[in-house]
Amino acid sequence: LGDIYENFYQKIYFTCFKIVKDENLAKDIASDSFIKLCKKVSSGAEIDSLSSFWWKIAKNEALNSVSANKNRSRILGSLYDRSSSSLQPSAEQNIMYEQVMTLLSKRFSNRQMEIFRLISEGNTQKEVA
């Protein structure tokens, strides 16, 4: 697996970066997706091409990250700077998001809040169910 990491990390990183447009997030996704690959391999899963499988994991994680950030920004629509090309919420937006979630948690049950959180993070309806 070390050879796979050394030979394909840059390709995986650049794929993630093209999607998320954030260097640190792309690095995190590339590394985290490699850990997922390692766990899959250690569980005994049959994988034809480790590099292709890693690329698919990383691409999906990057797309999920963008989706989650779009949903978060849509929830806080008035706070989202639409003139910015970045899909990453600002620190102020993250704080406001947490404050909104805290206020909502006083009104809704834990189960409802968990569903809301999963949806706002970009999970599909199937994943939430």
Backbone as CSV, one residue per row, in Angstrom:
resi,resn,N_x,N_y,N_z,CA_x,CA_y,CA_z,C_x,C_y,C_z
1,LEU,0.811,-1.209,0.000,0.000,0.000,0.000,0.853,1.272,0.000
2,GLY,2.050,1.172,0.568,2.947,2.329,0.575,3.298,2.795,-0.825
3,ASP,3.523,1.837,-1.729,3.825,2.182,-3.123,2.643,2.875,-3.788
4,ILE,1.452,2.384,-3.508,0.240,3.001,-4.079,0.159,4.455,-3.616
5,TYR,0.394,4.681,-2.327,0.329,6.034,-1.776,1.348,6.941,-2.461
6,GLU,2.589,6.483,-2.531,3.645,7.308,-3.125,3.404,7.575,-4.611
7,ASN,2.913,6.570,-5.330,2.733,6.708,-6.779,1.482,7.476,-7.182
8,PHE,0.450,7.494,-6.334,-0.825,8.058,-6.759,-1.327,9.220,-5.911
9,TYR,-0.631,9.561,-4.835,-1.118,10.626,-3.962,-1.338,11.935,-4.727
10,GLN,-0.391,12.338,-5.536,-0.521,13.614,-6.255,-1.739,13.616,-7.172
11,LYS,-1.959,12.520,-7.875,-3.125,12.426,-8.767,-4.423,12.537,-7.958
12,ILE,-4.474,11.842,-6.833,-5.656,11.872,-5.978,-5.860,13.280,-5.417
13,TYR,-4.767,13.869,-4.931,-4.842,15.223,-4.376,-5.361,16.212,-5.425
14,PHE,-4.810,16.186,-6.637,-5.232,17.131,-7.663,-6.687,16.914,-8.067
15,THR,-7.137,15.680,-8.085,-8.551,15.405,-8.372,-9.419,16.063,-7.296
16,CYS,-9.046,15.873,-6.044,-9.797,16.469,-4.934,-9.756,17.989,-5.006
17,PHE,-8.581,18.528,-5.296,-8.434,19.986,-5.354,-9.303,20.588,-6.455
18,LYS,-9.376,19.930,-7.605,-10.222,20.431,-8.700,-11.677,20.519,-8.264
19,ILE,-12.084,19.620,-7.391,-13.481,19.580,-6.951,-13.742,20.573,-5.821
20,VAL,-12.908,20.550,-4.779,-13.187,21.365,-3.588,-12.559,22.755,-3.635
21,LYS,-11.540,22.946,-4.470,-10.870,24.236,-4.636,-10.297,24.787,-3.321
22,ASP,-9.791,23.874,-2.491,-9.193,24.253,-1.211,-8.050,23.275,-0.945
23,GLU,-6.820,23.804,-0.845,-5.640,22.938,-0.714,-5.702,22.036,0.515
24,ASN,-5.984,22.636,1.665,-5.984,21.846,2.899,-7.083,20.795,2.910
25,LEU,-8.256,21.166,2.449,-9.361,20.213,2.393,-9.036,19.086,1.422
26,ALA,-8.435,19.417,0.290,-8.054,18.387,-0.692,-7.027,17.426,-0.099
27,LYS,-6.060,17.958,0.654,-5.067,17.095,1.310,-5.736,16.175,2.327
28,ASP,-6.653,16.741,3.108,-7.373,15.935,4.114,-8.174,14.823,3.456
29,ILE,-8.867,15.157,2.391,-9.693,14.162,1.705,-8.821,13.071,1.099
30,ALA,-7.709,13.462,0.487,-6.806,12.473,-0.111,-6.270,11.521,0.961
31,SER,-5.881,12.066,2.103,-5.349,11.228,3.185,-6.440,10.366,3.818
32,ASP,-7.586,10.980,4.104,-8.687,10.236,4.722,-9.190,9.112,3.813
33,SER,-9.230,9.389,2.527,-9.707,8.357,1.601,-8.703,7.205,1.509
34,PHE,-7.410,7.508,1.677,-6.418,6.435,1.701,-6.619,5.552,2.930
35,ILE,-6.946,6.169,4.051,-7.229,5.398,5.273,-8.433,4.489,5.046
36,LYS,-9.454,5.004,4.371,-10.626,4.173,4.056,-10.238,3.000,3.165
37,LEU,-9.355,3.270,2.211,-8.866,2.197,1.342,-8.156,1.134,2.178
38,CYS,-7.294,1.568,3.084,-6.558,0.626,3.946,-7.510,-0.223,4.783
39,LYS,-8.534,0.400,5.319,-9.522,-0.338,6.115,-10.248,-1.367,5.254
40,LYS,-10.569,-0.985,4.028,-11.255,-1.897,3.116,-10.374,-3.098,2.815
41,VAL,-9.094,-2.829,2.548,-8.149,-3.900,2.247,-7.967,-4.808,3.467
42,SER,-7.840,-4.216,4.645,-7.632,-5.018,5.851,-8.867,-5.830,6.233
43,SER,-10.043,-5.415,5.745,-11.262,-6.186,6.030,-11.383,-7.401,5.111
44,GLY,-10.459,-7.504,4.160,-10.451,-8.656,3.261,-11.229,-8.441,1.976
45,ALA,-11.634,-7.217,1.713,-12.393,-6.928,0.491,-11.535,-7.198,-0.736
46,GLU,-12.151,-7.771,-1.744,-11.464,-8.028,-3.018,-11.528,-6.759,-3.867
47,ILE,-10.384,-6.180,-4.142,-10.314,-4.945,-4.929,-9.398,-5.194,-6.108
48,ASP,-9.933,-4.992,-7.313,-9.157,-5.242,-8.527,-7.996,-4.261,-8.683
49,SER,-8.305,-2.982,-8.532,-7.279,-1.954,-8.708,-7.309,-1.021,-7.505
50,LEU,-6.272,-1.090,-6.678,-6.230,-0.265,-5.478,-6.229,1.226,-5.815
51,SER,-5.473,1.601,-6.833,-5.401,3.025,-7.175,-6.749,3.532,-7.682
52,SER,-7.436,2.752,-8.496,-8.753,3.161,-9.003,-9.766,3.243,-7.870
53,PHE,-9.698,2.288,-6.979,-10.617,2.278,-5.841,-10.360,3.492,-4.963
54,TRP,-9.099,3.820,-4.697,-8.748,4.997,-3.904,-9.266,6.259,-4.586
55,TRP,-9.075,6.350,-5.901,-9.526,7.520,-6.654,-11.037,7.688,-6.524
56,LYS,-11.785,6.584,-6.615,-13.247,6.657,-6.493,-13.661,7.123,-5.107
57,ILE,-13.022,6.600,-4.073,-13.337,7.018,-2.703,-13.080,8.515,-2.554
58,ALA,-11.912,8.955,-2.993,-11.525,10.363,-2.843,-12.462,11.280,-3.629
59,LYS,-12.773,10.907,-4.846,-13.666,11.733,-5.668,-15.033,11.861,-4.995
60,ASN,-15.581,10.764,-4.507,-16.882,10.803,-3.852,-16.847,11.630,-2.566
61,GLU,-15.772,11.507,-1.800,-15.631,12.296,-0.578,-15.555,13.791,-0.909
62,ALA,-14.833,14.133,-1.957,-14.718,15.542,-2.365,-16.079,16.076,-2.812
63,LEU,-16.787,15.301,-3.596,-18.117,15.719,-4.046,-19.072,15.859,-2.864
64,ASN,-18.995,14.942,-1.917,-19.838,15.035,-0.720,-19.509,16.296,0.074
65,SER,-18.237,16.642,0.139,-17.819,17.840,0.864,-18.405,19.097,0.221
66,VAL,-18.334,19.164,-1.095,-18.894,20.310,-1.808,-20.399,20.374,-1.589
67,SER,-21.059,19.239,-1.685,-22.504,19.184,-1.482,-22.872,19.638,-0.082
68,ALA,-22.138,19.183,0.923,-22.412,19.571,2.307,-22.244,21.070,2.490
69,ASN,-21.211,21.629,1.886,-20.978,23.069,2.015,-22.035,23.878,1.273
70,LYS,-22.504,23.370,0.144,-23.583,24.059,-0.569,-24.847,24.052,0.272
71,ASN,-25.159,22.901,0.879,-26.351,22.819,1.718,-26.243,23.738,2.926
72,ARG,-25.079,23.749,3.539,-24.871,24.616,4.700,-25.049,26.074,4.287
73,SER,-24.503,26.443,3.148,-24.618,27.815,2.675,-26.057,28.154,2.303
74,ARG,-26.770,27.209,1.759,-28.168,27.440,1.398,-28.997,27.659,2.661
75,ILE,-28.711,26.907,3.717,-29.426,27.063,4.982,-29.193,28.454,5.546
76,LEU,-28.009,28.935,5.401,-27.656,30.268,5.891,-27.580,31.251,4.732
77,GLY,-28.500,31.138,3.792,-28.470,31.894,2.543,-28.135,33.358,2.682
78,SER,-28.706,34.024,3.659,-28.443,35.445,3.789,-27.008,35.732,4.233
79,LEU,-26.336,34.731,4.790,-24.963,34.927,5.232,-23.947,34.572,4.162
80,TYR,-24.403,33.849,3.160,-23.482,33.356,2.135,-23.122,34.475,1.168
81,ASP,-21.856,34.717,1.000,-21.377,35.741,0.085,-21.426,35.201,-1.331
82,ARG,-22.450,35.555,-2.058,-22.659,35.004,-3.399,-21.637,35.526,-4.423
83,SER,-20.935,36.582,-4.068,-19.920,37.095,-4.989,-18.640,36.277,-4.916
84,SER,-18.531,35.445,-3.908,-17.329,34.630,-3.737,-17.460,33.348,-4.542
85,SER,-16.375,32.928,-5.179,-16.413,31.676,-5.930,-16.120,30.482,-5.031
86,SER,-15.737,30.738,-3.787,-15.411,29.658,-2.864,-16.671,29.022,-2.315
87,LEU,-16.674,27.706,-2.247,-17.803,26.990,-1.674,-17.590,26.736,-0.188
88,GLN,-16.476,27.180,0.349,-16.177,26.972,1.758,-16.777,28.114,2.578
89,PRO,-17.618,27.787,3.581,-18.172,28.840,4.427,-17.064,29.518,5.232
90,SER,-17.280,30.787,5.550,-16.302,31.519,6.353,-16.429,31.090,7.815
91,ALA,-15.470,31.506,8.621,-15.510,31.195,10.058,-16.770,31.787,10.679
92,GLU,-17.123,32.999,10.268,-18.334,33.649,10.790,-19.591,32.849,10.413
93,GLN,-19.624,32.353,9.189,-20.766,31.547,8.759,-20.853,30.250,9.556
94,ASN,-19.709,29.634,9.830,-19.695,28.405,10.629,-20.210,28.658,12.043
95,ILE,-19.807,29.777,12.622,-20.282,30.125,13.967,-21.794,30.343,13.945
96,MET,-22.256,31.086,12.943,-23.690,31.344,12.827,-24.453,30.043,12.603
97,TYR,-23.897,29.157,11.805,-24.524,27.853,11.558,-24.685,27.099,12.871
98,GLU,-23.631,27.078,13.679,-23.698,26.389,14.969,-24.724,27.041,15.888
99,GLN,-24.826,28.376,15.843,-25.817,29.065,16.664,-27.238,28.719,16.206
100,VAL,-27.444,28.661,14.902,-28.755,28.291,14.370,-29.097,26.870,14.791
101,MET,-28.125,25.969,14.684,-28.359,24.578,15.075,-28.686,24.486,16.567
102,THR,-28.042,25.274,17.393,-28.317,25.275,18.830,-29.741,25.748,19.097
103,LEU,-30.149,26.811,18.418,-31.517,27.307,18.585,-32.544,26.277,18.107
104,LEU,-32.270,25.654,16.975,-33.195,24.646,16.458,-33.290,23.452,17.398
105,SER,-32.184,23.101,18.033,-32.184,21.933,18.921,-33.094,22.143,20.129
106,LYS,-33.368,23.389,20.467,-34.290,23.673,21.568,-35.736,23.450,21.148
107,ARG,-35.981,23.490,19.862,-37.341,23.357,19.334,-37.658,21.945,18.862
108,PHE,-36.663,21.238,18.362,-36.887,19.937,17.754,-36.260,18.816,18.585
109,SER,-36.758,17.601,18.375,-36.237,16.438,19.093,-34.828,16.105,18.611
110,ASN,-34.130,15.288,19.387,-32.781,14.855,18.998,-32.812,14.134,17.657
111,ARG,-33.827,13.318,17.450,-33.948,12.563,16.189,-34.130,13.520,15.002
112,GLN,-34.993,14.518,15.172,-35.208,15.495,14.104,-33.936,16.286,13.825
113,MET,-33.220,16.630,14.880,-31.979,17.384,14.707,-30.921,16.542,13.993
114,GLU,-30.851,15.270,14.312,-29.885,14.389,13.653,-30.200,14.291,12.161
115,ILE,-31.465,14.170,11.823,-31.871,14.112,10.413,-31.507,15.424,9.723
116,PHE,-31.802,16.539,10.362,-31.483,17.847,9.798,-29.983,17.990,9.582
117,ARG,-29.197,17.567,10.588,-27.734,17.656,10.476,-27.217,16.813,9.319
118,LEU,-27.723,15.588,9.193,-27.275,14.701,8.113,-27.604,15.290,6.744
119,ILE,-28.783,15.867,6.625,-29.173,16.474,5.344,-28.315,17.701,5.059
120,SER,-28.077,18.539,6.088,-27.281,19.747,5.874,-25.834,19.436,5.537
121,GLU,-25.372,18.245,5.895,-23.999,17.834,5.573,-23.908,17.214,4.174
122,GLY,-25.027,17.150,3.471,-24.996,16.685,2.089,-25.299,15.209,1.899
123,ASN,-25.759,14.531,2.929,-26.104,13.107,2.778,-27.366,12.975,1.934
124,THR,-27.435,11.920,1.164,-28.627,11.660,0.364,-29.751,11.162,1.260
125,GLN,-30.973,11.168,0.723,-32.116,10.683,1.497,-31.919,9.219,1.872
126,LYS,-31.340,8.459,0.967,-31.091,7.045,1.233,-30.105,6.895,2.390
127,GLU,-29.045,7.696,2.397,-28.047,7.629,3.461,-28.667,8.047,4.802
128,VAL,-29.544,9.044,4.778,-30.188,9.490,6.007,-31.104,8.418,6.554
129,ALA,-31.827,7.733,5.642,-32.753,6.671,6.072,-31.957,5.534,6.673
